[in-house]
C-alpha cells in the first residue's frame, strides 16, 4: 500500500524555500519528514541530497542522490548533482 500521492509536498516546498535562505538544518528536517511521509517521490530524495550537499555533508548527500537514481535511473539532473557531490568528496580527500 502506497501513501497518499500528495503527502510531503508541503514540507518539500517549505524546505526548498529554507534552502534558498540558507536555513539548512531546518530544511533538512523538513525534507527528511517529506521522504518519510512519501518515500516514492524521487524529488524529495533529490532535494534532501542537495540540502545535505549545501551543508557539506557529502557522504550522506551521495547516499540520498544514489537513492533517487535508483528510483529514476539515468535522470540527468540527479546525475549532474551526483557529479558535483563526487567532485566535492574528491576535493575534500585532497585536503
C-alpha positions as CSV (number, residue, x, y, z in Angstrom):
1,X,0.0,0.0,0.0
2,X,1.4,3.4,-1.1
3,X,0.9,6.7,0.8
4,X,-1.5,9.3,-0.5
5,X,0.3,10.8,-3.5
6,X,0.2,14.4,-2.3
7,X,1.9,13.7,1.1
8,X,5.1,15.6,1.7
9,X,4.8,18.2,-1.0
10,X,4.0,21.0,1.5
11,X,7.1,20.1,3.5
12,X,9.2,19.9,0.4
13,X,8.1,23.4,-0.8
14,X,8.9,24.9,2.7
15,X,12.2,23.1,2.8
16,X,13.3,24.4,-0.6
17,X,12.5,27.9,0.5
18,X,14.5,27.3,3.6
19,X,17.5,26.1,1.5
20,X,17.2,29.3,-0.6
21,X,17.7,31.4,2.6
22,X,20.4,29.0,3.8
23,X,18.4,27.7,6.8
24,X,19.8,24.2,6.1
25,X,19.2,22.5,9.4
26,X,15.5,23.2,9.4
27,X,15.3,22.4,5.7
28,X,17.0,19.1,6.2
29,X,14.5,18.2,8.9
30,X,11.5,19.1,6.7
31,X,13.0,17.1,3.8
32,X,13.6,14.0,6.0
33,X,10.0,14.2,7.0
34,X,8.8,14.5,3.4
35,X,10.8,11.4,2.5
36,X,9.3,9.6,5.5
37,X,5.8,10.6,4.5
38,X,6.2,9.7,0.9
39,X,9.3,7.5,0.1
40,X,8.0,7.0,-3.5
41,X,8.6,10.6,-4.5
42,X,12.1,10.9,-6.0
43,X,12.1,14.6,-5.9
44,X,12.2,14.6,-2.1
45,X,15.3,12.5,-2.1
46,X,16.9,14.7,-4.7
47,X,16.2,17.8,-2.7
48,X,17.5,16.2,0.5
49,X,20.7,15.3,-1.3
50,X,21.1,18.9,-2.4
51,X,20.4,20.3,1.1
52,X,23.0,17.9,2.6
53,X,25.5,18.9,-0.1
54,X,25.0,22.6,0.8
55,X,25.6,21.6,4.4
56,X,28.9,19.9,3.3
57,X,27.6,16.5,4.4
58,X,28.9,15.0,1.2
59,X,28.9,11.2,2.1
60,X,25.2,11.4,3.2
61,X,24.3,13.6,0.2
62,X,25.8,11.0,-2.1
63,X,23.8,8.2,-0.4
64,X,20.5,10.1,-1.0
65,X,21.2,11.1,-4.6
66,X,22.0,7.4,-5.3
67,X,18.6,6.5,-3.8
68,X,17.0,9.0,-6.1
69,X,18.9,7.5,-9.1
70,X,17.8,4.0,-8.0
71,X,14.2,5.1,-8.3
72,X,14.7,7.0,-11.5
73,X,17.8,5.6,-13.3
74,X,19.5,7.9,-15.8
75,X,17.8,11.1,-14.5
76,X,20.1,13.9,-15.9
77,X,19.5,16.3,-13.1
78,X,20.4,13.7,-10.5
79,X,23.4,12.6,-12.5
80,X,24.7,16.2,-12.5
81,X,24.2,16.5,-8.8
82,X,26.0,13.2,-8.3
83,X,29.0,14.6,-10.2
84,X,29.0,17.7,-8.1
85,X,28.9,15.7,-4.9
86,X,31.7,13.4,-6.1
87,X,33.8,16.4,-7.1
88,X,33.3,17.8,-3.6
89,X,34.2,14.5,-2.0
90,X,37.4,14.3,-4.1
91,X,38.4,17.8,-3.2
92,X,37.8,17.0,0.5
93,X,40.0,13.9,0.2
94,X,42.9,16.0,-1.3
95,X,43.0,18.4,1.7
